[in-house]
Amino acid sequence: PELAIDAGFADVIVKVQRPGIDQIVETDLAALRKVARWLSRVRLISDRVDAPALVDEFAGVCHDEIDYLHEAASSERFADAFAGDERVAVPGIAWERSTRRVLTLEDVSAIKISDTDGLRAAGIDPTEVAPVFAAVMFDQVFGDGLFHADPHPGNIFVTPRAGGSWCLTFIDFGMMGEVSASLRRGLRRLVIAMGSRDGAGLVEAARDIGVLLPSADTNELERALSALFDRFGGKGFAELREVDPREYKEFADEFGDVVRTLPVQLPENFLLVIRAASLTSGVAMSLDPTFNVWDSVEPYAEKLVRDEGSGFVRDLAGEALENVRIAWRLPKRVDSVLEKAERGTLAVSSPQVERRLSKLEAALRRTISAVMFAGLAVAGAILYVPVEGVGVTLMSISLLPLAHALFARR
């Protein structure tokens, strides 16, 4: 009681770190790092996952969780983000009574969010809590980007207030996630690509987020995503729920091998986003069995596209400028390709080269012809206005390599 009075709270909770836990954590992490180094020497694994990087990310989360001053600072950042929001409450911190291994905070114990009987006894309808909880969680991810990454029922209370109202009280801020600028950009591109049914754009968004390693050969993935959009695109979330599950299974059987062979990994922050979304869905459905998390996500996805519209326009302008630069450089690059071809130093790579060695020479010749056609055609288009005769001549000559590229096999 005296400690609570000194801290300015009615009651306090004192969280004391288990003695020696930091040494135990370091020992475990050292073992994981050694295993990760071994795994990185196995080609089958190293081509698909950066094991040492994953261990480093996991180590960062572990160190943050056992640093109570870091947890206290995260708690205050969270409280500032929701300052003035009547839906959310956060326990106060007694800084003068807290250290890296001891955390003293306001006792805010109330009704556990998963205690539906307790909620009803307090006059609170659990089905009304579910959408509010989901909205608060997605506000964190799509708002300032700082979010509670461990929103399991033990870390959230429903606190009754005078007049029949209530709020959600969050505790335990040891595991926090943050939506970085690159992740936000990736999410924006992800939403835009899904909205425009752009398989290639979706792959690029996955690269931005860091889900696909740079070594990933994504041609087959783009084909699978295009097929996905053709089959299910244009349907709202409600319509997708009505699709026969056998149709989903058929699609998964057709393209499952493509995804399984890709070098995919989940970056820490994106993994925390998925974890938070999964826990949010589970808690909300325990409150309301009919709750569908996608109904809560959809408005945020639409808002993301609107808010990032100017950024999307900048992206389009940047891509247009890059296309102009490519067109300007293309004739010189074509000349370089031809020079390499004459010297015999032109290299062509194919992910299925082992099965196509017998066709490599013909394919190379057709490729060179196609490049020559593109270079001559673009060069002719560029020169058409300033030097009309030269432009027409180049575009006419470009038909020869085009014919070779199209009909050489025949």
TORNU-245610 format. One line per 10 residues: number of its first residue (from 0); for each residue y, x, z of C-alpha. Coordinates in nm, 2 decimals. Example, Ala and Ser with C-alpha at 12.3 -4.5 7.8 and 13.67 -1.06 7.14 Angstrom:
0) -0.45,1.23,0.78; -0.11,1.37,0.71 .
***
This chain:
0) 0.00,0.00,0.00; 0.25,0.28,0.09; 0.17,0.45,-0.25; 0.24,0.12,-0.43; 0.57,0.07,-0.24; 0.68,0.42,-0.32; 0.60,0.36,-0.69; 0.79,0.03,-0.69; 0.48,-0.18,-0.76; 0.30,-0.45,-0.55 .
10) -0.04,-0.28,-0.61; -0.15,0.04,-0.79; -0.46,0.17,-0.95; -0.53,0.54,-0.91; -0.74,0.69,-1.19; -0.90,1.02,-1.09; -1.07,1.25,-1.34; -1.43,1.35,-1.28; -1.43,1.71,-1.15; -1.54,1.96,-1.42 .
20) -1.53,1.71,-1.70; -1.32,1.94,-1.92; -1.58,2.22,-1.90; -1.85,1.97,-1.99; -1.65,1.84,-2.29; -1.59,2.20,-2.41; -1.96,2.29,-2.38; -2.05,1.98,-2.58; -1.79,2.04,-2.85; -1.90,2.41,-2.88 .
30) -2.25,2.29,-2.95; -2.13,2.03,-3.20; -1.92,2.30,-3.38; -2.23,2.52,-3.41; -2.43,2.24,-3.56; -2.15,2.16,-3.80; -2.14,2.52,-3.92; -2.52,2.50,-3.98; -2.48,2.17,-4.17; -2.20,2.31,-4.38 .
40) -2.45,2.57,-4.53; -2.67,2.29,-4.66; -2.55,2.20,-5.01; -2.68,1.85,-4.99; -2.46,1.78,-4.69; -2.16,2.00,-4.76; -2.11,1.83,-5.10; -2.08,1.49,-4.92; -1.91,1.56,-4.59; -1.69,1.82,-4.43 .
50) -1.88,1.84,-4.10; -1.65,2.11,-3.93; -1.34,1.90,-4.00; -1.51,1.59,-3.85; -1.59,1.78,-3.54; -1.24,1.91,-3.51; -1.10,1.55,-3.54; -1.35,1.43,-3.28; -1.25,1.72,-3.05; -0.88,1.61,-3.07 .
60) -0.97,1.26,-2.96; -1.18,1.40,-2.67; -0.90,1.63,-2.55; -0.65,1.34,-2.56; -0.88,1.11,-2.36; -0.91,1.36,-2.07; -0.54,1.44,-2.06; -0.39,1.16,-1.84; -0.03,1.27,-1.90; -0.10,1.21,-2.27 .
70) -0.24,0.87,-2.19; 0.06,0.78,-1.98; 0.30,0.88,-2.26; 0.10,0.67,-2.51; 0.12,0.38,-2.27; 0.50,0.40,-2.26; 0.52,0.44,-2.64; 0.31,0.12,-2.67; 0.53,-0.06,-2.42; 0.84,0.04,-2.61 .
80) 0.69,-0.09,-2.94; 0.64,-0.43,-2.78; 0.96,-0.44,-2.56; 1.08,-0.80,-2.55; 0.76,-0.94,-2.70; 0.64,-1.21,-2.47; 0.29,-1.19,-2.60; 0.22,-0.84,-2.46; 0.24,-0.67,-2.12; 0.16,-0.30,-2.03 .
90) 0.12,-0.16,-1.68; 0.40,0.06,-1.55; 0.33,0.43,-1.48; 0.41,0.61,-1.15; 0.51,0.94,-1.31; 0.58,1.11,-0.98; 0.23,1.04,-0.87; 0.05,1.14,-1.20; -0.08,1.46,-1.33; -0.31,1.57,-1.61 .
100) -0.61,1.47,-1.40; -0.47,1.19,-1.18; -0.30,0.88,-1.32; -0.13,0.63,-1.10; -0.03,0.30,-1.26; 0.06,-0.06,-1.18; -0.24,-0.29,-1.10; -0.23,-0.56,-1.36; -0.58,-0.70,-1.32; -0.61,-1.05,-1.45 .
110) -0.86,-1.26,-1.65; -1.08,-1.05,-1.87; -1.02,-1.16,-2.23; -1.39,-1.22,-2.29; -1.42,-1.44,-1.98; -1.40,-1.78,-2.16; -1.50,-1.97,-1.85; -1.22,-1.80,-1.65; -0.97,-1.88,-1.92; -1.06,-2.25,-1.93 .
120) -1.04,-2.26,-1.55; -0.69,-2.13,-1.57; -0.60,-2.39,-1.83; -0.60,-2.15,-2.13; -0.78,-2.25,-2.45; -0.98,-1.94,-2.57; -0.95,-2.05,-2.94; -0.57,-2.02,-2.90; -0.60,-1.67,-2.76; -0.81,-1.54,-3.06 .
130) -0.54,-1.56,-3.33; -0.27,-1.42,-3.10; -0.49,-1.13,-3.01; -0.56,-1.06,-3.38; -0.19,-1.09,-3.47; -0.09,-0.84,-3.19; -0.35,-0.59,-3.31; -0.24,-0.61,-3.67; 0.12,-0.59,-3.57; 0.04,-0.25,-3.43 .
140) -0.13,-0.12,-3.75; 0.12,-0.27,-3.99; 0.42,-0.23,-3.77; 0.53,0.10,-3.63; 0.18,0.24,-3.69; 0.08,0.32,-3.33; -0.22,0.11,-3.23; -0.46,0.08,-2.94; -0.79,0.21,-3.09; -1.02,0.09,-2.81 .
150) -0.94,-0.28,-2.77; -1.28,-0.38,-2.62; -1.28,-0.66,-2.36; -1.26,-0.43,-2.06; -0.92,-0.30,-2.18; -0.75,-0.64,-2.23; -0.66,-0.90,-1.98; -0.51,-1.25,-2.03; -0.24,-1.29,-1.77; -0.13,-1.64,-1.68 .
160) 0.24,-1.70,-1.63; 0.45,-1.97,-1.48; 0.48,-2.29,-1.68; 0.14,-2.26,-1.83; 0.21,-1.97,-2.06; 0.02,-1.64,-2.08; 0.03,-1.29,-2.23; -0.21,-1.02,-2.33; -0.21,-0.72,-2.10; -0.34,-0.39,-2.25 .
170) -0.47,-0.10,-2.04; -0.64,0.24,-2.10; -0.44,0.41,-2.37; -0.65,0.73,-2.38; -0.76,0.65,-2.74; -0.47,0.57,-2.96; -0.44,0.58,-3.34; -0.15,0.63,-3.57; -0.10,0.52,-3.93; 0.05,0.83,-4.09 .
180) 0.28,0.83,-4.39; -0.01,0.93,-4.62; -0.24,0.66,-4.47; 0.03,0.40,-4.51; 0.08,0.51,-4.87; -0.29,0.49,-4.93; -0.31,0.14,-4.78; -0.03,0.03,-5.00; -0.20,0.16,-5.31; -0.52,0.01,-5.19 .
190) -0.36,-0.34,-5.16; -0.18,-0.31,-5.49; -0.49,-0.19,-5.67; -0.70,-0.48,-5.53; -0.43,-0.72,-5.63; -0.42,-0.59,-5.99; -0.80,-0.54,-6.01; -0.75,-0.17,-6.09; -1.07,0.02,-6.02; -0.91,0.36,-6.10 .
200) -0.62,0.28,-5.87; -0.85,0.19,-5.60; -1.03,0.52,-5.63; -0.69,0.70,-5.62; -0.60,0.51,-5.30; -0.93,0.62,-5.15; -0.84,0.98,-5.23; -0.49,0.93,-5.07; -0.65,0.80,-4.75; -0.89,1.09,-4.75 .
210) -1.21,0.88,-4.78; -1.32,1.07,-5.10; -1.36,1.44,-5.09; -1.18,1.63,-5.38; -1.52,1.72,-5.53; -1.61,1.35,-5.58; -1.70,1.26,-5.94; -1.57,0.90,-5.95; -1.64,0.78,-6.30; -1.94,0.57,-6.19 .
220) -1.75,0.45,-5.89; -1.46,0.33,-6.11; -1.72,0.15,-6.33; -1.87,-0.02,-6.02; -1.53,-0.13,-5.89; -1.43,-0.27,-6.23; -1.76,-0.47,-6.23; -1.68,-0.58,-5.88; -1.33,-0.71,-5.98; -1.48,-0.88,-6.29 .
230) -1.74,-1.06,-6.08; -1.54,-1.14,-5.77; -1.17,-1.08,-5.86; -0.92,-1.35,-5.83; -1.09,-1.52,-5.55; -0.92,-1.58,-5.22; -1.09,-1.50,-4.89; -1.19,-1.86,-4.84; -1.35,-1.87,-5.19; -1.54,-1.54,-5.12 .
240) -1.69,-1.70,-4.81; -1.85,-1.96,-5.04; -2.01,-1.71,-5.28; -2.39,-1.71,-5.26; -2.51,-1.42,-5.05; -2.77,-1.34,-5.31; -2.50,-1.26,-5.55; -2.35,-1.00,-5.31; -2.70,-0.86,-5.27; -2.76,-0.84,-5.64 .
250) -2.43,-0.65,-5.68; -2.52,-0.41,-5.39; -2.86,-0.34,-5.54; -2.70,-0.26,-5.87; -2.43,-0.02,-5.74; -2.55,0.09,-5.40; -2.69,0.42,-5.53; -2.34,0.50,-5.68; -2.17,0.48,-5.34; -2.45,0.66,-5.15 .
260) -2.43,0.96,-5.38; -2.05,1.01,-5.34; -1.91,1.27,-5.10; -1.75,1.02,-4.86; -1.61,1.08,-4.52; -1.38,0.88,-4.29; -1.07,1.06,-4.17; -1.00,1.02,-3.79; -0.71,0.78,-3.82; -0.87,0.56,-4.08 .
270) -1.19,0.56,-3.88; -0.99,0.44,-3.58; -0.83,0.17,-3.79; -1.18,0.05,-3.88; -1.29,0.07,-3.52; -0.99,-0.13,-3.40; -1.04,-0.39,-3.67; -1.41,-0.42,-3.58; -1.35,-0.46,-3.21; -1.07,-0.71,-3.28 .
280) -1.30,-0.92,-3.50; -1.57,-0.91,-3.23; -1.34,-1.01,-2.94; -1.17,-1.28,-3.15; -1.51,-1.43,-3.25; -1.63,-1.43,-2.89; -1.32,-1.65,-2.81; -1.36,-1.87,-3.12; -1.69,-1.86,-3.31; -1.52,-2.00,-3.62 .
290) -1.26,-1.73,-3.63; -1.24,-1.53,-3.95; -1.06,-1.20,-3.93; -0.97,-1.20,-4.30; -0.75,-1.50,-4.25; -0.54,-1.29,-4.02; -0.54,-0.98,-4.25; -0.43,-1.16,-4.56; -0.07,-1.23,-4.46; -0.02,-0.86,-4.36 .
300) -0.16,-0.75,-4.69; 0.09,-0.97,-4.87; 0.37,-0.84,-4.65; 0.27,-0.48,-4.72; 0.30,-0.54,-5.09; 0.64,-0.70,-5.05; 0.78,-0.44,-4.81; 0.65,-0.15,-5.03; 0.77,-0.31,-5.35; 1.05,-0.05,-5.39 .
310) 0.80,0.23,-5.33; 0.58,0.08,-5.60; 0.86,0.08,-5.85; 0.93,0.44,-5.77; 0.57,0.52,-5.83; 0.58,0.35,-6.17; 0.90,0.54,-6.26; 0.74,0.87,-6.15; 0.43,0.80,-6.36; 0.65,0.72,-6.66 .
320) 0.84,1.04,-6.62; 0.51,1.23,-6.59; 0.39,1.07,-6.91; 0.70,1.19,-7.09; 0.64,1.54,-6.96; 0.28,1.53,-7.08; 0.39,1.42,-7.42; 0.64,1.70,-7.44; 0.39,1.97,-7.34; 0.09,1.83,-7.54 .
330) 0.15,2.01,-7.87; 0.16,2.34,-7.70; -0.15,2.26,-7.49; -0.33,2.15,-7.81; -0.24,2.49,-7.97; -0.38,2.66,-7.66; -0.70,2.46,-7.68; -0.74,2.55,-8.04; -0.68,2.92,-7.97; -0.94,2.91,-7.70 .
340) -1.18,2.74,-7.93; -1.13,3.01,-8.19; -1.19,3.28,-7.93; -1.50,3.10,-7.81; -1.36,3.07,-7.45; -1.31,2.69,-7.44; -1.50,2.55,-7.14; -1.63,2.19,-7.11; -1.79,2.05,-6.80; -2.00,1.74,-6.76 .
350) -2.16,1.60,-6.45; -2.48,1.53,-6.65; -2.49,1.85,-6.85; -2.85,1.91,-6.77; -2.95,1.60,-6.97; -2.71,1.65,-7.25; -2.75,2.02,-7.36; -2.88,1.92,-7.70; -2.57,1.72,-7.77; -2.31,1.95,-7.62 .
360) -2.20,2.13,-7.94; -2.14,1.80,-8.13; -1.96,1.65,-7.83; -1.74,1.96,-7.80; -1.64,1.94,-8.16; -1.56,1.57,-8.13; -1.36,1.63,-7.82; -1.16,1.90,-7.99; -1.10,1.66,-8.28; -0.98,1.39,-8.04 .
370) -0.75,1.63,-7.86; -0.61,1.74,-8.20; -0.56,1.38,-8.30; -0.37,1.30,-7.98; -0.16,1.61,-8.00; -0.06,1.57,-8.36; 0.01,1.19,-8.32; 0.22,1.25,-8.01; 0.40,1.54,-8.17; 0.47,1.33,-8.48 .
380) 0.60,1.05,-8.28; 0.84,1.28,-8.09; 0.97,1.44,-8.41; 0.99,1.12,-8.61; 1.35,1.04,-8.52; 1.51,1.39,-8.54; 1.29,1.52,-8.83; 1.15,1.21,-9.00; 0.96,1.40,-9.28; 0.78,1.64,-9.03 .
390) 0.70,1.35,-8.80; 0.54,1.14,-9.07; 0.34,1.44,-9.20; 0.20,1.52,-8.85; 0.10,1.16,-8.79; -0.07,1.15,-9.13; -0.26,1.47,-9.07; -0.37,1.34,-8.73; -0.60,1.09,-8.91; -0.83,1.37,-9.02 .
400) -0.94,1.48,-8.67; -0.95,1.11,-8.57; -1.20,1.04,-8.85; -1.41,1.34,-8.74; -1.41,1.23,-8.38; -1.52,0.88,-8.47; -1.77,0.94,-8.74; -1.90,1.30,-8.70; -2.23,1.18,-8.53; -2.30,0.96,-8.83 .
***
